[in-house]
Amino acid sequence: MDTRAWLLVAAVAALLTMGIAAVLLIRLFRTRKLLLDAGVPLRNKALVWAAVLYTVCPVDLIPDPVYLDDIGFLLLALRSLSAQAPGRFGRRVP
């Protein structure tokens, strides 16, 4: 592959990553109400904050330019939080 092809692949990967990051940011703003809800366990709230800190932390488990592990941890934390939420966000697990 020539240089133009590699630049195109890198640009597509960067745009895809930015799109996923934008979706995660929107989901994070929507779940901020759950972080204040007394019915959601503290463990799940702490998991979300730990995932946010890991996402912005400069130290990384897997050094990669597209932040795949960061996005994955944040998605798992948001899914865990919404699974514990009462009402429309999900079913509360005992």
PDB file with one MODEL, atoms N, CA, C and O in Angstrom:
MODEL        1
ATOM      1  N   MET A   1       0.837  -1.184   0.000  1.00  0.00           N
ATOM      2  CA  MET A   1       0.000   0.000   0.000  1.00  0.00           C
ATOM      3  C   MET A   1       0.879   1.243   0.000  1.00  0.00           C
ATOM      4  O   MET A   1       1.935   1.278   0.633  1.00  0.00           O
ATOM      5  N   ASP A   2       0.437   2.231  -0.700  1.00  0.00           N
ATOM      6  CA  ASP A   2       1.192   3.470  -0.736  1.00  0.00           C
ATOM      7  C   ASP A   2       0.774   4.389   0.412  1.00  0.00           C
ATOM      8  O   ASP A   2      -0.115   4.061   1.199  1.00  0.00           O
ATOM      9  N   THR A   3       1.420   5.524   0.488  1.00  0.00           N
ATOM     10  CA  THR A   3       1.200   6.456   1.590  1.00  0.00           C
ATOM     11  C   THR A   3      -0.221   7.017   1.601  1.00  0.00           C
ATOM     12  O   THR A   3      -0.796   7.218   2.671  1.00  0.00           O
ATOM     13  N   ARG A   4      -0.780   7.266   0.446  1.00  0.00           N
ATOM     14  CA  ARG A   4      -2.146   7.819   0.398  1.00  0.00           C
ATOM     15  C   ARG A   4      -3.161   6.829   0.957  1.00  0.00           C
ATOM     16  O   ARG A   4      -4.105   7.223   1.641  1.00  0.00           O
ATOM     17  N   ALA A   5      -2.971   5.555   0.669  1.00  0.00           N
ATOM     18  CA  ALA A   5      -3.893   4.538   1.180  1.00  0.00           C
ATOM     19  C   ALA A   5      -3.812   4.455   2.702  1.00  0.00           C
ATOM     20  O   ALA A   5      -4.836   4.342   3.375  1.00  0.00           O
ATOM     21  N   TRP A   6      -2.590   4.511   3.246  1.00  0.00           N
ATOM     22  CA  TRP A   6      -2.446   4.468   4.696  1.00  0.00           C
ATOM     23  C   TRP A   6      -3.051   5.696   5.351  1.00  0.00           C
ATOM     24  O   TRP A   6      -3.672   5.596   6.409  1.00  0.00           O
ATOM     25  N   LEU A   7      -2.877   6.841   4.736  1.00  0.00           N
ATOM     26  CA  LEU A   7      -3.484   8.061   5.279  1.00  0.00           C
ATOM     27  C   LEU A   7      -5.005   7.980   5.244  1.00  0.00           C
ATOM     28  O   LEU A   7      -5.670   8.453   6.166  1.00  0.00           O
ATOM     29  N   LEU A   8      -5.555   7.394   4.203  1.00  0.00           N
ATOM     30  CA  LEU A   8      -7.002   7.228   4.116  1.00  0.00           C
ATOM     31  C   LEU A   8      -7.513   6.283   5.200  1.00  0.00           C
ATOM     32  O   LEU A   8      -8.537   6.549   5.828  1.00  0.00           O
ATOM     33  N   VAL A   9      -6.796   5.177   5.416  1.00  0.00           N
ATOM     34  CA  VAL A   9      -7.187   4.238   6.474  1.00  0.00           C
ATOM     35  C   VAL A   9      -7.116   4.910   7.842  1.00  0.00           C
ATOM     36  O   VAL A   9      -8.006   4.731   8.672  1.00  0.00           O
ATOM     37  N   ALA A  10      -6.060   5.682   8.074  1.00  0.00           N
ATOM     38  CA  ALA A  10      -5.920   6.383   9.351  1.00  0.00           C
ATOM     39  C   ALA A  10      -7.017   7.421   9.534  1.00  0.00           C
ATOM     40  O   ALA A  10      -7.534   7.585  10.640  1.00  0.00           O
ATOM     41  N   ALA A  11      -7.378   8.123   8.467  1.00  0.00           N
ATOM     42  CA  ALA A  11      -8.439   9.127   8.566  1.00  0.00           C
ATOM     43  C   ALA A  11      -9.784   8.479   8.861  1.00  0.00           C
ATOM     44  O   ALA A  11     -10.558   8.998   9.666  1.00  0.00           O
ATOM     45  N   VAL A  12     -10.071   7.355   8.220  1.00  0.00           N
ATOM     46  CA  VAL A  12     -11.332   6.653   8.468  1.00  0.00           C
ATOM     47  C   VAL A  12     -11.379   6.138   9.902  1.00  0.00           C
ATOM     48  O   VAL A  12     -12.410   6.236  10.567  1.00  0.00           O
ATOM     49  N   ALA A  13     -10.255   5.585  10.384  1.00  0.00           N
ATOM     50  CA  ALA A  13     -10.206   5.097  11.767  1.00  0.00           C
ATOM     51  C   ALA A  13     -10.398   6.250  12.751  1.00  0.00           C
ATOM     52  O   ALA A  13     -11.096   6.094  13.753  1.00  0.00           O
ATOM     53  N   ALA A  14      -9.794   7.393  12.479  1.00  0.00           N
ATOM     54  CA  ALA A  14      -9.946   8.546  13.369  1.00  0.00           C
ATOM     55  C   ALA A  14     -11.378   9.061  13.370  1.00  0.00           C
ATOM     56  O   ALA A  14     -11.908   9.404  14.427  1.00  0.00           O
ATOM     57  N   LEU A  15     -12.010   9.122  12.206  1.00  0.00           N
ATOM     58  CA  LEU A  15     -13.405   9.572  12.140  1.00  0.00           C
ATOM     59  C   LEU A  15     -14.335   8.603  12.843  1.00  0.00           C
ATOM     60  O   LEU A  15     -15.267   9.023  13.529  1.00  0.00           O
ATOM     61  N   LEU A  16     -14.094   7.318  12.681  1.00  0.00           N
ATOM     62  CA  LEU A  16     -14.910   6.313  13.362  1.00  0.00           C
ATOM     63  C   LEU A  16     -14.764   6.422  14.876  1.00  0.00           C
ATOM     64  O   LEU A  16     -15.746   6.332  15.613  1.00  0.00           O
ATOM     65  N   THR A  17     -13.539   6.614  15.326  1.00  0.00           N
ATOM     66  CA  THR A  17     -13.302   6.770  16.758  1.00  0.00           C
ATOM     67  C   THR A  17     -13.977   8.018  17.308  1.00  0.00           C
ATOM     68  O   THR A  17     -14.563   7.978  18.390  1.00  0.00           O
ATOM     69  N   MET A  18     -13.903   9.109  16.587  1.00  0.00           N
ATOM     70  CA  MET A  18     -14.558  10.342  17.040  1.00  0.00           C
ATOM     71  C   MET A  18     -16.077  10.180  17.068  1.00  0.00           C
ATOM     72  O   MET A  18     -16.737  10.712  17.961  1.00  0.00           O
ATOM     73  N   GLY A  19     -16.636   9.455  16.107  1.00  0.00           N
ATOM     74  CA  GLY A  19     -18.075   9.210  16.114  1.00  0.00           C
ATOM     75  C   GLY A  19     -18.504   8.387  17.312  1.00  0.00           C
ATOM     76  O   GLY A  19     -19.496   8.704  17.968  1.00  0.00           O
ATOM     77  N   ILE A  20     -17.757   7.331  17.598  1.00  0.00           N
ATOM     78  CA  ILE A  20     -18.071   6.496  18.760  1.00  0.00           C
ATOM     79  C   ILE A  20     -17.904   7.291  20.048  1.00  0.00           C
ATOM     80  O   ILE A  20     -18.706   7.153  20.972  1.00  0.00           O
ATOM     81  N   ALA A  21     -16.864   8.126  20.114  1.00  0.00           N
ATOM     82  CA  ALA A  21     -16.648   8.956  21.305  1.00  0.00           C
ATOM     83  C   ALA A  21     -17.790   9.948  21.493  1.00  0.00           C
ATOM     84  O   ALA A  21     -18.197  10.210  22.625  1.00  0.00           O
ATOM     85  N   ALA A  22     -18.309  10.498  20.406  1.00  0.00           N
ATOM     86  CA  ALA A  22     -19.436  11.428  20.515  1.00  0.00           C
ATOM     87  C   ALA A  22     -20.682  10.718  21.040  1.00  0.00           C
ATOM     88  O   ALA A  22     -21.404  11.263  21.875  1.00  0.00           O
ATOM     89  N   VAL A  23     -20.932   9.509  20.553  1.00  0.00           N
ATOM     90  CA  VAL A  23     -22.080   8.729  21.041  1.00  0.00           C
ATOM     91  C   VAL A  23     -21.917   8.414  22.521  1.00  0.00           C
ATOM     92  O   VAL A  23     -22.877   8.507  23.286  1.00  0.00           O
ATOM     93  N   LEU A  24     -20.703   8.040  22.931  1.00  0.00           N
ATOM     94  CA  LEU A  24     -20.456   7.762  24.345  1.00  0.00           C
ATOM     95  C   LEU A  24     -20.632   9.004  25.206  1.00  0.00           C
ATOM     96  O   LEU A  24     -21.149   8.917  26.320  1.00  0.00           O
ATOM     97  N   LEU A  25     -20.212  10.140  24.709  1.00  0.00           N
ATOM     98  CA  LEU A  25     -20.377  11.375  25.469  1.00  0.00           C
ATOM     99  C   LEU A  25     -21.853  11.698  25.670  1.00  0.00           C
ATOM    100  O   LEU A  25     -22.259  12.123  26.751  1.00  0.00           O
ATOM    101  N   ILE A  26     -22.645  11.497  24.638  1.00  0.00           N
ATOM    102  CA  ILE A  26     -24.089  11.717  24.755  1.00  0.00           C
ATOM    103  C   ILE A  26     -24.688  10.747  25.762  1.00  0.00           C
ATOM    104  O   ILE A  26     -25.500  11.142  26.600  1.00  0.00           O
ATOM    105  N   ARG A  27     -24.291   9.469  25.685  1.00  0.00           N
ATOM    106  CA  ARG A  27     -24.799   8.480  26.652  1.00  0.00           C
ATOM    107  C   ARG A  27     -24.376   8.824  28.066  1.00  0.00           C
ATOM    108  O   ARG A  27     -25.139   8.621  29.010  1.00  0.00           O
ATOM    109  N   LEU A  28     -23.174   9.339  28.221  1.00  0.00           N
ATOM    110  CA  LEU A  28     -22.688   9.710  29.545  1.00  0.00           C
ATOM    111  C   LEU A  28     -23.483  10.869  30.123  1.00  0.00           C
ATOM    112  O   LEU A  28     -23.796  10.864  31.314  1.00  0.00           O
ATOM    113  N   PHE A  29     -23.817  11.866  29.303  1.00  0.00           N
ATOM    114  CA  PHE A  29     -24.640  12.978  29.781  1.00  0.00           C
ATOM    115  C   PHE A  29     -26.052  12.520  30.119  1.00  0.00           C
ATOM    116  O   PHE A  29     -26.660  13.035  31.057  1.00  0.00           O
ATOM    117  N   ARG A  30     -26.576  11.567  29.371  1.00  0.00           N
ATOM    118  CA  ARG A  30     -27.922  11.064  29.667  1.00  0.00           C
ATOM    119  C   ARG A  30     -27.957  10.240  30.947  1.00  0.00           C
ATOM    120  O   ARG A  30     -28.986  10.198  31.621  1.00  0.00           O
ATOM    121  N   THR A  31     -26.871   9.595  31.290  1.00  0.00           N
ATOM    122  CA  THR A  31     -26.861   8.757  32.489  1.00  0.00           C
ATOM    123  C   THR A  31     -26.452   9.515  33.740  1.00  0.00           C
ATOM    124  O   THR A  31     -26.396   8.925  34.819  1.00  0.00           O
ATOM    125  N   ARG A  32     -26.166  10.805  33.626  1.00  0.00           N
ATOM    126  CA  ARG A  32     -25.773  11.540  34.830  1.00  0.00           C
ATOM    127  C   ARG A  32     -26.897  11.570  35.863  1.00  0.00           C
ATOM    128  O   ARG A  32     -26.627  11.684  37.059  1.00  0.00           O
ATOM    129  N   LYS A  33     -28.149  11.470  35.424  1.00  0.00           N
ATOM    130  CA  LYS A  33     -29.263  11.405  36.374  1.00  0.00           C
ATOM    131  C   LYS A  33     -29.189  10.126  37.200  1.00  0.00           C
ATOM    132  O   LYS A  33     -29.538  10.116  38.381  1.00  0.00           O
ATOM    133  N   LEU A  34     -28.729   9.043  36.562  1.00  0.00           N
ATOM    134  CA  LEU A  34     -28.605   7.781  37.283  1.00  0.00           C
ATOM    135  C   LEU A  34     -27.509   7.840  38.335  1.00  0.00           C
ATOM    136  O   LEU A  34     -27.579   7.145  39.350  1.00  0.00           O
ATOM    137  N   LEU A  35     -26.502   8.661  38.099  1.00  0.00           N
ATOM    138  CA  LEU A  35     -25.435   8.780  39.080  1.00  0.00           C
ATOM    139  C   LEU A  35     -25.914   9.473  40.355  1.00  0.00           C
ATOM    140  O   LEU A  35     -25.289   9.334  41.406  1.00  0.00           O
ATOM    141  N   LEU A  36     -27.002  10.207  40.273  1.00  0.00           N
ATOM    142  CA  LEU A  36     -27.574  10.871  41.445  1.00  0.00           C
ATOM    143  C   LEU A  36     -28.721  10.075  42.066  1.00  0.00           C
ATOM    144  O   LEU A  36     -29.190  10.414  43.152  1.00  0.00           O
ATOM    145  N   ASP A  37     -29.175   9.023  41.389  1.00  0.00           N
ATOM    146  CA  ASP A  37     -30.305   8.229  41.856  1.00  0.00           C
ATOM    147  C   ASP A  37     -29.897   7.378  43.055  1.00  0.00           C
ATOM    148  O   ASP A  37     -28.884   6.680  43.015  1.00  0.00           O
ATOM    149  N   ALA A  38     -30.688   7.443  44.114  1.00  0.00           N
ATOM    150  CA  ALA A  38     -30.389   6.680  45.327  1.00  0.00           C
ATOM    151  C   ALA A  38     -30.650   5.189  45.148  1.00  0.00           C
ATOM    152  O   ALA A  38     -30.120   4.386  45.916  1.00  0.00           O
ATOM    153  N   GLY A  39     -31.449   4.795  44.162  1.00  0.00           N
ATOM    154  CA  GLY A  39     -31.775   3.395  43.965  1.00  0.00           C
ATOM    155  C   GLY A  39     -30.715   2.605  43.212  1.00  0.00           C
ATOM    156  O   GLY A  39     -30.815   1.381  43.121  1.00  0.00           O
ATOM    157  N   VAL A  40     -29.718   3.265  42.679  1.00  0.00           N
ATOM    158  CA  VAL A  40     -28.652   2.587  41.939  1.00  0.00           C
ATOM    159  C   VAL A  40     -27.500   2.313  42.909  1.00  0.00           C
ATOM    160  O   VAL A  40     -27.077   3.212  43.636  1.00  0.00           O
ATOM    161  N   PRO A  41     -26.992   1.080  42.925  1.00  0.00           N
ATOM    162  CA  PRO A  41     -25.905   0.746  43.856  1.00  0.00           C
ATOM    163  C   PRO A  41     -24.651   1.594  43.641  1.00  0.00           C
ATOM    164  O   PRO A  41     -24.315   1.961  42.516  1.00  0.00           O
ATOM    165  N   LEU A  42     -23.977   1.891  44.736  1.00  0.00           N
ATOM    166  CA  LEU A  42     -22.769   2.708  44.700  1.00  0.00           C
ATOM    167  C   LEU A  42     -21.677   2.042  43.866  1.00  0.00           C
ATOM    168  O   LEU A  42     -20.876   2.728  43.231  1.00  0.00           O
ATOM    169  N   ARG A  43     -21.642   0.717  43.867  1.00  0.00           N
ATOM    170  CA  ARG A  43     -20.632  -0.015  43.103  1.00  0.00           C
ATOM    171  C   ARG A  43     -20.710   0.325  41.614  1.00  0.00           C
ATOM    172  O   ARG A  43     -19.684   0.522  40.962  1.00  0.00           O
ATOM    173  N   ASN A  44     -21.917   0.390  41.088  1.00  0.00           N
ATOM    174  CA  ASN A  44     -22.099   0.699  39.671  1.00  0.00           C
ATOM    175  C   ASN A  44     -21.753   2.151  39.363  1.00  0.00           C
ATOM    176  O   ASN A  44     -21.211   2.456  38.301  1.00  0.00           O
ATOM    177  N   LYS A  45     -22.066   3.041  40.295  1.00  0.00           N
ATOM    178  CA  LYS A  45     -21.701   4.443  40.110  1.00  0.00           C
ATOM    179  C   LYS A  45     -20.179   4.605  40.113  1.00  0.00           C
ATOM    180  O   LYS A  45     -19.626   5.341  39.295  1.00  0.00           O
ATOM    181  N   ALA A  46     -19.516   3.921  41.028  1.00  0.00           N
ATOM    182  CA  ALA A  46     -18.057   4.002  41.103  1.00  0.00           C
ATOM    183  C   ALA A  46     -17.414   3.404  39.857  1.00  0.00           C
ATOM    184  O   ALA A  46     -16.374   3.883  39.404  1.00  0.00           O
ATOM    185  N   LEU A  47     -18.023   2.368  39.305  1.00  0.00           N
ATOM    186  CA  LEU A  47     -17.495   1.766  38.089  1.00  0.00           C
ATOM    187  C   LEU A  47     -17.526   2.751  36.916  1.00  0.00           C
ATOM    188  O   LEU A  47     -16.593   2.798  36.115  1.00  0.00           O
ATOM    189  N   VAL A  48     -18.596   3.533  36.822  1.00  0.00           N
ATOM    190  CA  VAL A  48     -18.692   4.538  35.760  1.00  0.00           C
ATOM    191  C   VAL A  48     -17.617   5.597  35.941  1.00  0.00           C
ATOM    192  O   VAL A  48     -16.955   5.970  34.973  1.00  0.00           O
ATOM    193  N   TRP A  49     -17.429   6.091  37.160  1.00  0.00           N
ATOM    194  CA  TRP A  49     -16.420   7.117  37.392  1.00  0.00           C
ATOM    195  C   TRP A  49     -15.017   6.567  37.156  1.00  0.00           C
ATOM    196  O   TRP A  49     -14.155   7.281  36.644  1.00  0.00           O
ATOM    197  N   ALA A  50     -14.778   5.318  37.519  1.00  0.00           N
ATOM    198  CA  ALA A  50     -13.467   4.704  37.255  1.00  0.00           C
ATOM    199  C   ALA A  50     -13.222   4.582  35.758  1.00  0.00           C
ATOM    200  O   ALA A  50     -12.103   4.801  35.291  1.00  0.00           O
ATOM    201  N   ALA A  51     -14.255   4.237  35.005  1.00  0.00           N
ATOM    202  CA  ALA A  51     -14.112   4.130  33.550  1.00  0.00           C
ATOM    203  C   ALA A  51     -13.855   5.496  32.928  1.00  0.00           C
ATOM    204  O   ALA A  51     -13.070   5.605  31.986  1.00  0.00           O
ATOM    205  N   VAL A  52     -14.502   6.535  33.437  1.00  0.00           N
ATOM    206  CA  VAL A  52     -14.258   7.889  32.923  1.00  0.00           C
ATOM    207  C   VAL A  52     -12.822   8.312  33.223  1.00  0.00           C
ATOM    208  O   VAL A  52     -12.144   8.875  32.363  1.00  0.00           O
ATOM    209  N   LEU A  53     -12.361   8.040  34.439  1.00  0.00           N
ATOM    210  CA  LEU A  53     -10.979   8.379  34.790  1.00  0.00           C
ATOM    211  C   LEU A  53      -9.986   7.600  33.933  1.00  0.00           C
ATOM    212  O   LEU A  53      -8.972   8.153  33.508  1.00  0.00           O
ATOM    213  N   TYR A  54     -10.263   6.334  33.678  1.00  0.00           N
ATOM    214  CA  TYR A  54      -9.379   5.533  32.828  1.00  0.00           C
ATOM    215  C   TYR A  54      -9.359   6.071  31.401  1.00  0.00           C
ATOM    216  O   TYR A  54      -8.325   6.033  30.736  1.00  0.00           O
ATOM    217  N   THR A  55     -10.486   6.566  30.938  1.00  0.00           N
ATOM    218  CA  THR A  55     -10.558   7.096  29.577  1.00  0.00           C
ATOM    219  C   THR A  55      -9.702   8.350  29.425  1.00  0.00           C
ATOM    220  O   THR A  55      -9.055   8.527  28.393  1.00  0.00           O
ATOM    221  N   VAL A  56      -9.686   9.209  30.417  1.00  0.00           N
ATOM    222  CA  VAL A  56      -8.911  10.446  30.316  1.00  0.00           C
ATOM    223  C   VAL A  56      -7.485  10.310  30.844  1.00  0.00           C
ATOM    224  O   VAL A  56      -6.678  11.223  30.673  1.00  0.00           O
ATOM    225  N   CYS A  57      -7.165   9.199  31.476  1.00  0.00           N
ATOM    226  CA  CYS A  57      -5.832   8.972  32.031  1.00  0.00           C
ATOM    227  C   CYS A  57      -4.826   8.747  30.895  1.00  0.00           C
ATOM    228  O   CYS A  57      -5.124   8.035  29.936  1.00  0.00           O
ATOM    229  N   PRO A  58      -3.647   9.348  30.999  1.00  0.00           N
ATOM    230  CA  PRO A  58      -2.654   9.166  29.940  1.00  0.00           C
ATOM    231  C   PRO A  58      -2.018   7.777  29.928  1.00  0.00           C
ATOM    232  O   PRO A  58      -1.483   7.364  28.899  1.00  0.00           O
ATOM    233  N   VAL A  59      -2.064   7.045  31.043  1.00  0.00           N
ATOM    234  CA  VAL A  59      -1.522   5.688  31.098  1.00  0.00           C
ATOM    235  C   VAL A  59      -2.573   4.738  30.539  1.00  0.00           C
ATOM    236  O   VAL A  59      -3.754   4.842  30.874  1.00  0.00           O
ATOM    237  N   ASP A  60      -2.140   3.812  29.687  1.00  0.00           N
ATOM    238  CA  ASP A  60      -3.082   2.954  28.993  1.00  0.00           C
ATOM    239  C   ASP A  60      -2.635   1.496  29.077  1.00  0.00           C
ATOM    240  O   ASP A  60      -1.440   1.210  29.001  1.00  0.00           O
ATOM    241  N   LEU A  61      -3.583   0.575  29.232  1.00  0.00           N
ATOM    242  CA  LEU A  61      -3.247  -0.841  29.223  1.00  0.00           C
ATOM    243  C   LEU A  61      -2.803  -1.299  27.836  1.00  0.00           C
ATOM    244  O   LEU A  61      -1.819  -2.026  27.699  1.00  0.00           O
ATOM    245  N   ILE A  62      -3.521  -0.876  26.832  1.00  0.00           N
ATOM    246  CA  ILE A  62      -3.208  -1.219  25.454  1.00  0.00           C
ATOM    247  C   ILE A  62      -2.928   0.088  24.715  1.00  0.00           C
ATOM    248  O   ILE A  62      -3.860   0.824  24.391  1.00  0.00           O
ATOM    249  N   PRO A  63      -1.659   0.384  24.446  1.00  0.00           N
ATOM    250  CA  PRO A  63      -1.375   1.637  23.730  1.00  0.00           C
ATOM    251  C   PRO A  63      -1.846   1.545  22.276  1.00  0.00           C
ATOM    252  O   PRO A  63      -1.315   0.769  21.481  1.00  0.00           O
ATOM    253  N   ASP A  64      -2.828   2.332  21.962  1.00  0.00           N
ATOM    254  CA  ASP A  64      -3.380   2.325  20.609  1.00  0.00           C
ATOM    255  C   ASP A  64      -3.875   3.725  20.271  1.00  0.00           C
ATOM    256  O   ASP A  64      -4.277   4.469  21.166  1.00  0.00           O
ATOM    257  N   PRO A  65      -3.852   4.087  19.012  1.00  0.00           N
ATOM    258  CA  PRO A  65      -4.268   5.442  18.647  1.00  0.00           C
ATOM    259  C   PRO A  65      -5.777   5.637  18.575  1.00  0.00           C
ATOM    260  O   PRO A  65      -6.238   6.769  18.424  1.00  0.00           O
ATOM    261  N   VAL A  66      -6.566   4.554  18.680  1.00  0.00           N
ATOM    262  CA  VAL A  66      -8.011   4.698  18.507  1.00  0.00           C
ATOM    263  C   VAL A  66      -8.787   4.442  19.793  1.00  0.00           C
ATOM    264  O   VAL A  66     -10.018   4.424  19.764  1.00  0.00           O
ATOM    265  N   TYR A  67      -8.116   4.246  20.905  1.00  0.00           N
ATOM    266  CA  TYR A  67      -8.749   4.149  22.229  1.00  0.00           C
ATOM    267  C   TYR A  67      -9.792   3.032  22.322  1.00  0.00           C
ATOM    268  O   TYR A  67     -10.856   3.231  22.908  1.00  0.00           O
ATOM    269  N   LEU A  68      -9.501   1.872  21.755  1.00  0.00           N
ATOM    270  CA  LEU A  68     -10.468   0.778  21.778  1.00  0.00           C
ATOM    271  C   LEU A  68     -10.743   0.271  23.188  1.00  0.00           C
ATOM    272  O   LEU A  68     -11.900   0.044  23.543  1.00  0.00           O
ATOM    273  N   ASP A  69      -9.707   0.090  23.996  1.00  0.00           N
ATOM    274  CA  ASP A  69      -9.926  -0.412  25.351  1.00  0.00           C
ATOM    275  C   ASP A  69     -10.634   0.626  26.223  1.00  0.00           C
ATOM    276  O   ASP A  69     -11.463   0.266  27.058  1.00  0.00           O
ATOM    277  N   ASP A  70     -10.318   1.903  26.037  1.00  0.00           N
ATOM    278  CA  ASP A  70     -10.987   2.954  26.809  1.00  0.00           C
ATOM    279  C   ASP A  70     -12.483   2.977  26.517  1.00  0.00           C
ATOM    280  O   ASP A  70     -13.305   3.041  27.431  1.00  0.00           O
ATOM    281  N   ILE A  71     -12.818   2.926  25.256  1.00  0.00           N
ATOM    282  CA  ILE A  71     -14.223   2.940  24.846  1.00  0.00           C
ATOM    283  C   ILE A  71     -14.928   1.687  25.344  1.00  0.00           C
ATOM    284  O   ILE A  71     -16.078   1.751  25.778  1.00  0.00           O
ATOM    285  N   GLY A  72     -14.253   0.561  25.284  1.00  0.00           N
ATOM    286  CA  GLY A  72     -14.850  -0.691  25.765  1.00  0.00           C
ATOM    287  C   GLY A  72     -15.157  -0.657  27.254  1.00  0.00           C
ATOM    288  O   GLY A  72     -16.232  -1.078  27.680  1.00  0.00           O
ATOM    289  N   PHE A  73     -14.205  -0.153  28.053  1.00  0.00           N
ATOM    290  CA  PHE A  73     -14.442  -0.051  29.495  1.00  0.00           C
ATOM    291  C   PHE A  73     -15.598   0.896  29.801  1.00  0.00           C
ATOM    292  O   PHE A  73     -16.427   0.615  30.667  1.00  0.00           O
ATOM    293  N   LEU A  74     -15.648   2.000  29.096  1.00  0.00           N
ATOM    294  CA  LEU A  74     -16.725   2.958  29.329  1.00  0.00           C
ATOM    295  C   LEU A  74     -18.079   2.379  28.924  1.00  0.00           C
ATOM    296  O   LEU A  74     -19.074   2.590  29.616  1.00  0.00           O
ATOM    297  N   LEU A  75     -18.122   1.655  27.813  1.00  0.00           N
ATOM    298  CA  LEU A  75     -19.375   1.006  27.407  1.00  0.00           C
ATOM    299  C   LEU A  75     -19.839  -0.019  28.442  1.00  0.00           C
ATOM    300  O   LEU A  75     -21.023  -0.072  28.774  1.00  0.00           O
ATOM    301  N   LEU A  76     -18.921  -0.826  28.948  1.00  0.00           N
ATOM    302  CA  LEU A  76     -19.296  -1.814  29.970  1.00  0.00           C
ATOM    303  C   LEU A  76     -19.798  -1.142  31.246  1.00  0.00           C
ATOM    304  O   LEU A  76     -20.751  -1.620  31.862  1.00  0.00           O
ATOM    305  N   ALA A  77     -19.173  -0.051  31.641  1.00  0.00           N
ATOM    306  CA  ALA A  77     -19.605   0.659  32.845  1.00  0.00           C
ATOM    307  C   ALA A  77     -20.987   1.264  32.658  1.00  0.00           C
ATOM    308  O   ALA A  77     -21.823   1.185  33.558  1.00  0.00           O
ATOM    309  N   LEU A  78     -21.239   1.868  31.502  1.00  0.00           N
ATOM    310  CA  LEU A  78     -22.560   2.442  31.242  1.00  0.00           C
ATOM    311  C   LEU A  78     -23.632   1.368  31.160  1.00  0.00           C
ATOM    312  O   LEU A  78     -24.751   1.573  31.629  1.00  0.00           O
ATOM    313  N   ARG A  79     -23.302   0.226  30.571  1.00  0.00           N
ATOM    314  CA  ARG A  79     -24.254  -0.884  30.497  1.00  0.00           C
ATOM    315  C   ARG A  79     -24.564  -1.420  31.898  1.00  0.00           C
ATOM    316  O   ARG A  79     -25.713  -1.738  32.205  1.00  0.00           O
ATOM    317  N   SER A  80     -23.546  -1.516  32.737  1.00  0.00           N
ATOM    318  CA  SER A  80     -23.732  -1.977  34.106  1.00  0.00           C
ATOM    319  C   SER A  80     -24.630  -1.023  34.884  1.00  0.00           C
ATOM    320  O   SER A  80     -25.498  -1.455  35.644  1.00  0.00           O
ATOM    321  N   LEU A  81     -24.418   0.269  34.691  1.00  0.00           N
ATOM    322  CA  LEU A  81     -25.230   1.266  35.388  1.00  0.00           C
ATOM    323  C   LEU A  81     -26.677   1.225  34.920  1.00  0.00           C
ATOM    324  O   LEU A  81     -27.595   1.269  35.740  1.00  0.00           O
ATOM    325  N   SER A  82     -26.888   1.142  33.623  1.00  0.00           N
ATOM    326  CA  SER A  82     -28.262   1.138  33.120  1.00  0.00           C
ATOM    327  C   SER A  82     -28.985  -0.168  33.443  1.00  0.00           C
ATOM    328  O   SER A  82     -30.213  -0.181  33.527  1.00  0.00           O
ATOM    329  N   ALA A  83     -28.249  -1.266  33.624  1.00  0.00           N
ATOM    330  CA  ALA A  83     -28.887  -2.526  34.004  1.00  0.00           C
ATOM    331  C   ALA A  83     -29.423  -2.470  35.437  1.00  0.00           C
ATOM    332  O   ALA A  83     -30.392  -3.155  35.764  1.00  0.00           O
ATOM    333  N   GLN A  84     -28.800  -1.664  36.281  1.00  0.00           N
ATOM    334  CA  GLN A  84     -29.228  -1.540  37.676  1.00  0.00           C
ATOM    335  C   GLN A  84     -30.273  -0.456  37.883  1.00  0.00           C
ATOM    336  O   GLN A  84     -30.824  -0.324  38.976  1.00  0.00           O
ATOM    337  N   ALA A  85     -30.545   0.313  36.853  1.00  0.00           N
ATOM    338  CA  ALA A  85     -31.447   1.454  36.993  1.00  0.00           C
ATOM    339  C   ALA A  85     -32.903   1.017  36.966  1.00  0.00           C
ATOM    340  O   ALA A  85     -33.276   0.141  36.185  1.00  0.00           O
ATOM    341  N   PRO A  86     -33.716   1.612  37.802  1.00  0.00           N
ATOM    342  CA  PRO A  86     -35.141   1.315  37.769  1.00  0.00           C
ATOM    343  C   PRO A  86     -35.828   2.045  36.613  1.00  0.00           C
ATOM    344  O   PRO A  86     -35.329   3.054  36.115  1.00  0.00           O
ATOM    345  N   GLY A  87     -36.957   1.525  36.206  1.00  0.00           N
ATOM    346  CA  GLY A  87     -37.774   2.226  35.213  1.00  0.00           C
ATOM    347  C   GLY A  87     -37.356   2.011  33.777  1.00  0.00           C
ATOM    348  O   GLY A  87     -37.029   0.893  33.378  1.00  0.00           O
ATOM    349  N   ARG A  88     -37.365   3.071  33.004  1.00  0.00           N
ATOM    350  CA  ARG A  88     -37.184   2.970  31.562  1.00  0.00           C
ATOM    351  C   ARG A  88     -35.756   2.654  31.137  1.00  0.00           C
ATOM    352  O   ARG A  88     -35.545   2.218  30.005  1.00  0.00           O
ATOM    353  N   PHE A  89     -34.772   2.858  32.002  1.00  0.00           N
ATOM    354  CA  PHE A  89     -33.389   2.632  31.632  1.00  0.00           C
ATOM    355  C   PHE A  89     -33.012   1.161  31.647  1.00  0.00           C
ATOM    356  O   PHE A  89     -32.010   0.785  31.038  1.00  0.00           O
ATOM    357  N   GLY A  90     -33.752   0.348  32.296  1.00  0.00           N
ATOM    358  CA  GLY A  90     -33.420  -1.064  32.360  1.00  0.00           C
ATOM    359  C   GLY A  90     -34.113  -1.736  33.512  1.00  0.00           C
ATOM    360  O   GLY A  90     -34.923  -1.131  34.214  1.00  0.00           O
ATOM    361  N   ARG A  91     -33.791  -2.980  33.696  1.00  0.00           N
ATOM    362  CA  ARG A  91     -34.385  -3.765  34.770  1.00  0.00           C
ATOM    363  C   ARG A  91     -33.422  -3.817  35.935  1.00  0.00           C
ATOM    364  O   ARG A  91     -32.223  -4.020  35.743  1.00  0.00           O
ATOM    365  N   ARG A  92     -33.926  -3.637  37.131  1.00  0.00           N
ATOM    366  CA  ARG A  92     -33.069  -3.696  38.313  1.00  0.00           C
ATOM    367  C   ARG A  92     -32.794  -5.147  38.644  1.00  0.00           C
ATOM    368  O   ARG A  92     -33.703  -5.969  38.751  1.00  0.00           O
ATOM    369  N   VAL A  93     -31.511  -5.438  38.803  1.00  0.00           N
ATOM    370  CA  VAL A  93     -31.095  -6.791  39.168  1.00  0.00           C
ATOM    371  C   VAL A  93     -30.893  -6.830  40.659  1.00  0.00           C
ATOM    372  O   VAL A  93     -30.181  -5.988  41.206  1.00  0.00           O
ATOM    373  N   PRO A  94     -31.509  -7.800  41.344  1.00  0.00           N
ATOM    374  CA  PRO A  94     -31.371  -7.837  42.812  1.00  0.00           C
ATOM    375  C   PRO A  94     -29.986  -8.158  43.269  1.00  0.00           C
ATOM    376  O   PRO A  94     -29.732  -8.220  44.472  1.00  0.00           O
TER     377      PRO A  94
ENDMDL
END
